[in-house]
Amino acid sequence: MQATESFVNIAGYKFVTFSDSVEKRGEFRALCQKLGLKGTILLTPEGINLFLAGRRAEINQFLTWLRADARFSDFYAKESVSLEQPFTKLLVKLKREIITMKMPLIKPEEGRAPFVEPKTLKRWLDCGHDDNGRPVVMLETRNAFEVDVGTFKNTVDYRISKFSEFPDVIAAHKDELAGKTLVTFCTGGIRCEKAAIHMQNIGFDNVYQLDGGILQYFEDVGGDHYDGECFVFDYRTALNPKLEPTATTQCFACRAVVTPQEQLTPEYVPGVSCPHCYEAPDVGAVII
């Protein structure tokens, strides 16, 4: 297949008041169907989040249409290329939040939390402190199973199972984080942006979000100060610091992350089981 025939994958989000998301759903779906785009678009009152793939010309048409709406005129989409269409269908969903936190007073479009760019963060981590001499603490906002695939070194990880747990957990550890520069991070920026704003709202000082998340950090500076891979919610499962897909996969039976080593075990049967969900067959009672 020629490079000109490859598929362009875009991913992006924007927090902004989007009160007519219900009315716009049909327009999004009709345009994407016309252009032959596949993937998922989330429309919420607080903004949009999307993962789409299609040919270059059609992706450009979609972005031109989206940015014609003043609310999304500066919509930024990260791009990658694949030789095959990574999605099997188009979904345009309505949700209450882009990422569920259950904190309706958070309105990111009214002002972002301060952010730190990847190159600056690397410099801080190289030095062991920020530009004002404060120790830097990396703070996970992802779910525990994502963290297990890879994370920054010496990261504070509260082992949350869903993002809506974050507000209670961070409040319980407020005192121990006092006096430090805190950098929230996630895969692409959505969760750490909300997390940093919430932390400011409840009185944390010196809170930053990692601009663009782990994937932007990989793109800008590579894997320095990071151990492992980065879990992603698409067909690739995990990416290395070169943004290349790895051999890590997910079990289609239980959705657990399955490492290359675990894939060598007899419990791993693609599409059937893995070491995390395998149940030994019941051999029944022994008759004496």
C-alpha positions in Angstrom: 0.0 0.0 0.0 1.4 3.4 -0.9 1.9 6.1 1.8 -0.6 8.3 0.0 -3.3 5.6 0.7 -2.6 5.5 4.4 -5.1 6.5 7.1 -4.7 9.5 9.2 -5.7 9.1 12.9 -6.6 12.2 14.9 -7.2 12.5 18.6 -8.2 15.7 20.4 -10.4 17.4 23.0 -11.5 20.8 24.0 -13.2 21.9 27.2 -15.8 24.6 26.3 -19.4 25.2 27.0 -21.3 23.2 24.4 -25.0 23.6 25.3 -26.3 22.5 21.9 -24.4 19.1 21.9 -27.7 17.2 21.5 -28.8 19.2 18.5 -25.3 19.0 16.9 -25.1 15.2 17.2 -26.8 14.6 13.9 -24.6 17.0 12.1 -21.4 15.3 13.4 -22.7 11.9 12.4 -23.9 12.9 9.0 -20.7 14.6 8.0 -18.5 11.7 9.3 -20.6 9.2 7.4 -20.4 11.3 4.2 -16.6 11.5 4.6 -16.2 7.8 5.4 -14.6 8.5 8.8 -14.7 6.0 11.6 -14.0 6.2 15.4 -15.6 7.8 18.4 -16.8 11.3 19.1 -18.0 12.3 22.6 -20.3 15.4 22.8 -20.9 16.9 26.2 -22.1 20.1 27.7 -18.4 20.8 28.8 -16.9 20.2 25.3 -15.8 17.4 22.9 -13.4 14.5 22.7 -12.7 12.5 19.6 -10.7 9.7 18.0 -11.2 9.5 14.3 -9.5 7.9 11.3 -9.9 8.4 7.6 -8.1 9.5 4.4 -6.1 12.8 4.6 -8.5 14.8 2.4 -11.5 13.7 4.4 -9.9 14.3 7.8 -8.9 17.8 6.6 -12.5 18.5 5.5 -13.8 17.4 8.9 -11.4 19.6 10.8 -12.2 22.6 8.6 -15.9 22.1 9.3 -15.3 21.7 13.0 -13.1 24.8 13.3 -15.7 26.9 11.5 -17.6 26.8 14.8 -16.0 29.7 16.8 -16.0 27.5 20.0 -13.7 25.0 18.3 -11.7 27.4 16.1 -8.5 26.5 17.9 -9.2 22.8 18.2 -5.9 20.9 18.3 -5.7 17.3 17.0 -2.7 15.0 17.5 -2.1 12.9 14.4 -0.6 9.5 13.6 -0.7 7.4 10.5 -1.7 3.7 10.0 -1.8 1.5 6.9 -5.2 0.2 7.8 -8.4 1.7 9.2 -8.0 1.1 13.0 -11.8 1.5 13.8 -14.6 -0.7 12.7 -17.5 1.7 13.0 -18.5 5.3 13.8 -19.9 6.3 17.2 -21.2 9.7 18.1 -22.1 9.7 21.8 -23.7 12.1 24.2 -22.3 12.2 27.7 -22.5 14.5 30.7 -18.7 15.0 31.0 -15.8 14.5 28.7 -14.2 12.5 31.5 -16.3 11.7 34.5 -15.2 13.4 37.7 -18.6 14.3 39.2 -17.4 17.8 40.0 -19.8 20.1 38.0 -18.2 23.3 39.3 -15.1 22.6 37.3 -15.2 24.6 34.1 -11.8 24.4 32.3 -12.9 26.9 29.6 -13.0 29.6 32.2 -9.2 29.3 32.7 -6.7 26.5 32.5 -4.6 25.4 35.4 -1.0 26.4 34.9 0.8 23.9 32.7 4.4 22.8 32.3 5.7 21.9 28.9 7.5 18.6 28.5 10.9 20.1 27.9 10.6 22.3 31.0 9.5 19.3 33.0 12.4 17.2 31.9 14.8 20.0 33.0 13.1 20.1 36.4 13.4 16.3 36.7 17.0 16.5 35.6 17.7 19.0 38.4 15.4 17.4 41.0 13.5 20.7 41.6 11.6 23.4 39.8 13.0 26.9 38.9 12.2 28.1 42.4 14.0 25.3 44.1 10.9 23.4 45.2 10.9 19.6 45.0 8.8 18.3 42.1 6.3 15.5 42.7 4.7 13.7 39.7 1.1 12.9 40.5 -0.8 10.1 38.6 -4.4 10.7 37.6 -4.8 7.5 35.7 -6.3 4.2 36.7 -4.1 1.6 38.4 -4.1 -0.8 35.5 -2.8 1.9 33.2 -0.1 2.9 35.7 1.1 -0.7 35.8 2.0 -0.6 32.1 4.4 2.3 32.7 4.8 5.7 34.5 7.2 8.3 35.5 9.9 7.4 38.1 9.1 8.1 41.7 5.5 8.9 40.9 2.8 9.3 43.5 0.2 6.7 42.6 -3.0 6.4 44.7 -4.1 3.3 42.8 -7.5 4.7 41.8 -9.8 2.4 39.8 -11.7 5.3 38.2 -11.2 9.0 37.8 -14.2 10.0 39.9 -12.3 8.6 42.9 -9.5 11.3 42.5 -11.2 14.2 44.4 -11.6 12.2 47.6 -8.2 10.6 47.4 -6.3 13.9 46.8 -8.2 15.6 49.6 -7.1 12.9 52.0 -3.4 13.4 51.2 -3.3 17.2 51.0 -1.1 17.8 54.0 1.7 15.5 52.9 1.9 17.3 49.5 2.3 20.8 51.0 5.3 22.8 50.0 6.0 20.8 46.8 5.5 21.6 43.1 2.9 19.1 41.9 2.6 18.0 38.3 -0.5 16.1 37.4 -0.3 13.9 34.3 -2.3 11.4 32.2 -2.2 9.9 28.7 -3.1 12.9 26.6 -4.1 15.8 29.0 -7.8 15.5 29.7 -7.7 14.0 33.2 -4.7 15.9 34.4 -6.2 19.2 33.2 -9.4 18.6 35.3 -7.3 17.3 38.2 -5.1 20.3 38.4 -8.1 22.7 38.3 -9.8 20.8 41.1 -6.7 20.8 43.2 -6.4 24.6 42.8 -10.1 24.9 43.8 -9.5 23.1 47.1 -6.5 25.1 48.0 -3.4 23.4 46.6 -0.6 25.8 45.6 2.0 25.2 42.9 0.0 22.8 40.8 0.7 22.2 37.1 -0.6 19.9 34.5 1.7 18.2 32.0 0.8 19.9 28.8 -0.3 17.2 26.3 0.2 14.4 28.8 2.6 11.5 28.5 2.2 11.2 24.7 3.3 14.8 24.2 6.2 14.2 26.6 7.3 11.2 24.5 7.1 13.2 21.3 9.0 16.2 22.6 11.7 14.6 24.9 11.5 10.8 24.6 11.5 8.5 27.6 13.8 10.2 30.1 12.6 9.8 33.7 9.9 7.3 32.5 9.8 3.5 33.1 7.8 1.2 30.8 5.2 2.0 28.1 2.1 4.1 28.0 -1.3 2.5 27.9 -3.6 3.9 25.2 -7.3 3.3 24.7 -7.2 2.1 21.2 -6.2 -0.9 19.1 -2.5 -0.4 19.8 -2.9 -1.0 23.6 0.5 0.5 24.5 3.2 2.7 23.0 6.9 3.0 23.8 8.7 6.4 24.2 9.3 6.4 20.4 5.4 6.3 20.1 5.7 2.9 18.5 3.1 0.1 19.3 4.5 -2.6 21.5 3.7 -6.3 22.0 1.6 -5.5 25.1 -2.1 -6.3 24.5 -5.4 -6.6 26.2 -7.4 -9.7 27.0 -10.7 -9.6 25.1 -12.4 -11.7 27.8 -11.6 -9.6 30.9 -9.9 -6.5 29.4 -6.8 -6.9 31.6 -3.5 -5.8 30.2 -1.4 -8.8 29.1 2.4 -8.4 28.9 4.5 -10.3 26.3 5.6 -12.6 29.1 2.1 -13.4 30.1 1.2 -14.1 26.5 3.6 -17.1 26.6 1.7 -18.8 29.4 -0.8 -21.6 28.7 -3.5 -19.5 30.4 -3.4 -17.0 27.5 -5.7 -18.0 24.7 -6.4 -15.0 22.5 -10.1 -14.0 22.7 -10.7 -16.6 25.4 -8.7 -16.1 28.5 -5.5 -14.8 30.1 -3.6 -15.3 33.4 -5.8 -12.7 35.0 -9.1 -14.4 34.3 -8.3 -18.0 33.6 -10.2 -20.6 35.6 -8.9 -24.1 35.8 -11.5 -26.6 34.6 -13.6 -28.3 37.2 -12.5 -32.0 37.1 -15.4 -33.0 39.4 -15.4 -35.1 42.5 -13.1 -38.1 42.9 -15.0 -41.4 43.2 -13.5 -43.8 45.6 
